[in-house]
């Protein structure tokens, strides 16, 4: 199957600069395509999974992906979809983040000889001479068209406005596309739908400066059926780094997918054959939990490997049955003497991270959402001691229906 058709079937495509010619290009040659990743942290999060998986689909279909780390553009920050200016990072922080993201992306793509490429746009953006850049690149941009971009209009209407440094971002991203087309034969840029204006600017700049036709493709911005931004929870972002989001919590995030989102997420976030996706999508009632279990396992396998996914699944099964060896369940070790003396329930829920604040913990327990084992807590001041540990020697805590945590003595 043509990779374009695969993207279309799985729900990856929001817009394309030429939906007639791009499929023909995929069918006729090995296409080099890129996606940029902002080095704003040492890890990517769930919101980056659609771009990552699109590059994986590209490589699996015999094409050549470029993962571009924005070490140069990260010095400015992309205003697209943002209501305020990002905090500017130091060069040292950007370099550290870029290196960490490079290592992370290596888990998803084969960067061997003749395979995927890993680039950092600081290599060509940092040495640019400003006057020459304005003369050679800036002259191709219409300020009228730039002001018409949705991301610019949004910021101009805000109290903070749009800084001049951010206004230049579109020029730099367009230059990235042109540079890679010239030096690496790149013919395609992909990204979220909020990048459409920047991508089209790159297509236009490449045509003007190189007389070369290149293409742009954007993905729908993924939100849940409730309108929540993908990868965001009350506890913050769901990271791809297991040191920042445990494998168990990552798995649980997908198990907790709402029923309405399961069919779409199976197509986007797994490599399951579409026939299997359609079969799982037909499940209803309690049976849809099996589809959620498959979704969680497949996504966790892609991100953390099959053995970690299996451990998380086993741990989740053990947690919901309240039995068994569940080492993958998030665990906090506290001094044995402290546990023997006992702690107020609200304090233990905060110390384990099940709740962010004392008031949140008290409210959770008051509303009937706090458990020790299968026993619902009646009082937020109830003292929890080591005597409440299960057969495995751990105190099992639960917040709501699906958040589990083990406490062990050290």
C-alpha positions in Angstrom: 0.0 0.0 0.0 1.2 3.5 -0.9 2.3 5.2 2.4 0.0 8.2 1.5 -3.0 5.8 1.4 -1.9 4.2 4.7 -1.8 7.7 6.3 -5.2 8.5 4.9 -6.7 5.2 6.1 -5.3 5.6 9.6 -6.4 9.2 10.1 -3.0 10.9 9.8 -3.9 13.5 7.2 -5.5 16.9 7.9 -4.1 18.9 4.9 -1.8 18.3 2.0 -0.3 20.8 -0.4 -1.0 18.5 -3.4 -3.1 15.4 -2.7 -2.8 14.3 -6.3 1.0 14.6 -6.9 2.3 13.5 -3.5 0.8 10.0 -3.7 2.4 9.7 -7.2 5.8 10.8 -5.7 5.6 8.1 -3.0 4.8 5.5 -5.7 7.7 6.5 -8.0 10.7 7.1 -5.8 12.2 6.9 -2.3 10.9 10.1 -0.7 13.0 12.0 1.9 10.7 13.7 4.4 11.2 15.5 7.6 9.6 16.6 10.9 11.0 19.1 13.3 11.1 18.5 17.1 11.5 21.4 19.5 14.1 20.8 22.2 12.1 22.5 24.9 12.7 19.6 27.4 14.9 16.5 27.8 12.0 14.3 26.6 9.2 14.3 24.1 5.7 13.5 25.3 2.6 11.7 24.0 1.8 14.8 21.9 4.8 14.0 19.8 3.7 10.4 19.1 1.8 11.1 15.9 4.8 12.8 14.3 7.1 10.0 15.5 4.8 7.3 14.2 4.5 9.0 10.8 8.2 8.9 10.4 8.2 5.2 11.4 5.5 4.5 8.8 7.6 6.4 6.2 10.6 4.2 7.0 8.7 1.0 7.0 7.4 1.8 3.6 11.0 2.2 2.2 11.2 5.9 2.4 13.8 8.0 4.2 12.9 10.1 7.2 14.7 13.0 8.7 14.2 13.8 12.3 15.2 17.5 12.7 16.0 18.7 16.2 15.4 22.5 16.4 18.6 23.5 18.2 18.5 26.8 16.2 14.8 27.6 16.0 14.5 26.6 19.7 16.5 29.7 20.5 13.4 31.7 19.4 10.4 29.4 20.0 7.5 28.7 17.7 4.5 31.0 18.3 2.1 28.7 16.4 -0.8 27.7 18.6 0.7 29.5 21.6 -1.1 32.3 23.5 2.1 33.6 25.1 5.8 33.8 24.4 7.8 30.8 25.4 10.5 31.2 28.0 13.8 31.5 26.1 16.3 28.7 27.0 20.0 29.1 27.3 22.3 27.6 24.6 23.5 25.0 27.2 20.0 23.9 28.0 19.1 23.7 24.3 22.1 21.6 23.5 21.4 19.3 26.4 17.7 18.9 25.4 18.6 18.4 21.8 21.1 15.6 22.6 18.5 13.9 24.9 15.9 14.0 22.1 18.3 12.6 19.6 18.9 9.6 21.9 15.1 9.2 22.4 14.3 9.2 18.7 16.9 6.5 18.2 14.5 4.1 19.9 11.9 4.6 17.1 13.9 5.0 13.9 16.9 3.2 12.3 19.6 5.7 11.8 22.0 3.2 10.2 23.8 3.8 6.9 21.4 4.9 4.2 18.5 4.9 6.7 16.9 7.7 8.7 18.9 10.9 9.3 19.2 13.0 12.4 19.9 16.6 11.9 20.1 19.8 14.1 19.2 23.1 12.4 21.6 24.9 14.6 24.2 23.7 12.2 23.0 26.0 9.4 21.0 28.6 11.3 23.6 29.6 13.9 26.2 30.8 11.3 23.7 32.8 9.3 24.6 36.5 8.7 21.5 38.6 9.4 21.9 41.1 6.6 22.5 38.3 4.0 19.6 36.4 5.4 17.2 39.4 5.0 18.5 40.0 1.5 18.4 36.4 0.2 15.5 34.9 2.2 13.5 37.8 3.7 12.8 39.3 0.3 10.6 36.3 -0.6 8.2 36.9 2.3 5.2 39.2 2.2 4.5 40.9 5.6 0.8 41.0 4.5 0.6 37.2 4.2 2.5 36.7 7.4 0.1 38.9 9.3 -2.8 36.9 7.9 -1.5 33.7 9.5 -3.9 32.4 12.2 -1.1 32.0 14.7 0.0 35.6 14.2 -3.5 37.0 14.4 -4.2 35.1 17.6 -1.1 36.5 19.3 -1.7 40.1 18.0 -5.1 40.0 19.6 -3.7 38.9 22.9 -2.6 41.2 25.7 1.0 40.1 25.3 1.2 40.5 21.6 3.8 39.0 19.3 7.5 39.7 19.7 9.6 40.5 16.7 11.8 37.5 17.4 8.8 35.2 17.2 7.6 36.9 14.0 10.8 35.7 12.4 10.1 32.1 13.2 8.3 31.3 10.0 11.2 32.5 7.9 13.6 30.2 9.8 11.4 27.2 9.5 10.9 27.9 5.8 14.6 28.2 5.4 15.0 24.8 7.1 12.9 23.2 4.4 14.7 24.9 1.6 18.1 24.0 3.1 17.2 20.3 3.5 15.8 20.2 -0.1 19.0 21.7 -1.4 21.5 19.6 0.6 19.7 16.4 1.4 17.1 16.0 -1.4 14.2 16.5 1.1 10.8 16.7 -0.7 8.3 16.6 2.1 7.7 18.3 5.4 5.2 16.9 7.9 3.9 18.4 11.1 0.8 19.2 13.2 -2.0 21.2 11.6 -0.9 24.3 13.5 2.3 24.2 11.4 0.4 24.6 8.1 1.3 28.2 7.5 5.0 27.6 8.2 5.1 24.5 6.0 3.4 26.3 3.1 5.9 29.1 3.5 8.7 26.5 3.1 7.1 25.0 0.0 6.9 28.5 -1.5 10.4 29.5 -0.5 11.9 26.3 -2.0 10.1 26.9 -5.2 11.3 30.5 -5.4 15.0 29.9 -4.4 15.6 26.4 -6.0 12.9 26.1 -8.6 12.0 22.8 -7.0 8.6 21.4 -6.1 8.3 20.1 -2.5 5.3 19.1 -0.6 3.7 19.6 2.8 1.4 17.4 4.9 -0.2 18.1 8.2 -1.7 15.9 10.9 -4.9 16.7 12.8 -4.3 18.2 16.2 -5.2 15.3 18.5 -7.6 15.9 21.3 -9.7 13.5 23.2 -13.5 13.2 22.7 -13.8 15.5 25.7 -11.8 18.2 24.0 -8.7 17.7 26.2 -5.3 18.2 24.6 -3.6 14.8 23.9 -1.1 13.8 26.5 -2.3 16.2 29.2 -3.6 15.0 32.5 -4.3 16.6 35.9 -0.7 15.4 36.8 0.9 17.1 33.8 2.3 15.8 30.6 2.7 12.1 29.8 6.4 11.8 28.9 8.1 9.2 26.7 10.9 9.0 29.2 10.1 6.4 31.8 12.1 8.4 34.4 9.5 11.2 34.1 6.4 9.0 33.5 6.7 5.4 34.7 5.9 2.7 32.2 3.0 1.6 34.4 1.5 5.1 34.4 2.1 5.4 30.7 0.2 2.1 30.1 -2.6 3.2 32.4 -3.0 6.5 30.5 -4.0 4.5 27.4 -6.1 2.0 29.3 -8.1 5.0 30.5 -9.0 6.1 27.0 -12.6 7.0 26.6 -14.8 4.5 24.6 -15.4 7.0 21.8 -11.6 7.6 21.2 -10.6 3.9 21.0 -11.2 3.3 17.2 -9.3 6.5 16.2 -6.4 5.9 18.6 -6.0 2.3 17.5 -5.5 3.6 13.9 -3.2 6.4 14.9 -1.0 5.0 17.7 -0.5 1.3 16.8 0.8 -0.7 13.9 -2.0 -3.2 14.1 -3.5 -4.1 10.7 -6.5 -2.1 9.9 -8.6 -5.2 9.8 -7.7 -5.8 13.4 -8.4 -2.2 14.3 -11.8 -2.4 12.7 -12.6 -5.7 14.6 -11.5 -4.2 18.0 -13.5 -1.0 17.2 -16.7 -3.0 16.9 -16.5 -4.1 20.5 -19.1 -2.6 22.8 -20.1 -2.4 26.4 -17.7 -4.2 28.8 -15.9 -5.9 25.9 -14.4 -2.6 24.8 -12.1 -2.9 27.7 -10.2 -5.6 25.8 -9.7 -3.1 22.9 -8.3 -0.6 25.5 -6.0 -3.2 26.8 -4.7 -4.0 23.3 -4.3 -0.2 22.6 -2.3 0.3 25.8 -0.1 -2.7 25.2 0.7 -1.8 21.6 1.5 1.8 22.3 3.6 0.9 25.4 5.4 -1.7 23.3 6.3 0.9 20.6 7.6 3.4 23.2 9.2 1.2 25.9 9.6 -2.3 24.3 7.7 -5.5 24.5 9.1 -6.7 27.8 8.3 -3.4 29.6 4.8 -3.4 28.0 4.2 -7.0 29.3 5.4 -6.1 32.8 3.1 -3.0 32.9 0.1 -5.1 31.7 0.8 -7.8 34.3 1.1 -5.2 36.9 -2.2 -3.6 35.9 -3.9 -6.9 36.0 -2.4 -7.6 39.4 -3.4 -4.2 40.7 -7.0 -4.6 39.7 -7.2 -8.0 41.2 -5.4 -6.7 44.3 -3.0 -9.6 44.2 0.3 -10.8 42.9 3.8 -9.5 42.1 3.4 -6.1 40.6 6.8 -4.6 40.5 5.9 -2.3 37.6 3.3 -0.5 39.7 4.6 2.8 40.9 6.2 2.2 44.3 7.4 4.4 47.2 9.7 3.1 49.9 9.4 4.7 53.3 11.2 4.0 56.6 9.8 0.9 58.3 9.5 2.7 61.6 7.5 5.5 60.0 5.1 3.0 58.5 4.8 1.0 61.7 3.9 4.3 63.6 1.4 5.1 60.9 0.6 8.2 58.7 -2.6 10.1 58.1 -4.2 8.9 54.9 -4.1 12.4 53.3 -0.3 12.7 54.0 0.5 9.3 52.5 -1.5 10.1 49.3 0.6 13.2 48.9 3.9 11.6 49.7 3.3 8.9 47.0 2.2 11.5 44.4 -1.3 10.2 44.1 -2.4 13.7 45.0 -0.6 16.9 44.4 -1.7 18.8 47.5 -3.0 18.2 51.0 -6.3 19.7 50.1 -6.6 17.6 47.0 -5.9 14.5 49.1 -8.5 15.4 51.7 -11.1 16.2 49.1 -10.4 12.8 47.3 -10.9 10.8 50.5 -13.9 12.9 51.6 -15.6 12.2 48.2 -15.0 8.4 48.6 -12.1 8.1 46.1 -9.4 6.9 48.4 -8.7 3.2 49.1 -6.3 1.0 51.0 -6.4 -2.3 49.2 -10.1 -2.8 48.5 -11.2 -0.8 51.6 -12.6 2.6 51.0 -11.3 5.3 53.4 -13.9 7.0 55.4 -11.8 9.7 57.0 -8.8 11.6 55.5 -7.1 11.5 59.0 -7.4 7.7 59.2 -4.0 6.3 60.2 -2.4 3.9 57.7 0.1 1.5 59.1 2.3 -1.3 57.9 -0.2 -3.7 59.4 -2.4 -2.9 56.4 0.1 -4.4 53.9 -1.1 -7.2 51.6 0.5 -10.6 51.1 3.3 -9.1 49.1 4.3 -6.9 52.1 3.2 -3.7 50.4 0.4 -1.2 51.2 -1.7 -0.9 48.1 -3.3 2.6 47.7 -5.8 3.6 45.1 -7.0 7.0 44.0 -10.3 6.8 42.1 -10.9 3.7 39.9 -7.6 3.3 38.2 -4.6 5.0 39.9 -2.7 2.6 42.0 0.4 2.9 44.1 2.4 0.6 46.4 4.1 1.6 49.6 6.9 -0.6 50.9 9.1 -0.4 54.0 12.8 0.1 53.6 
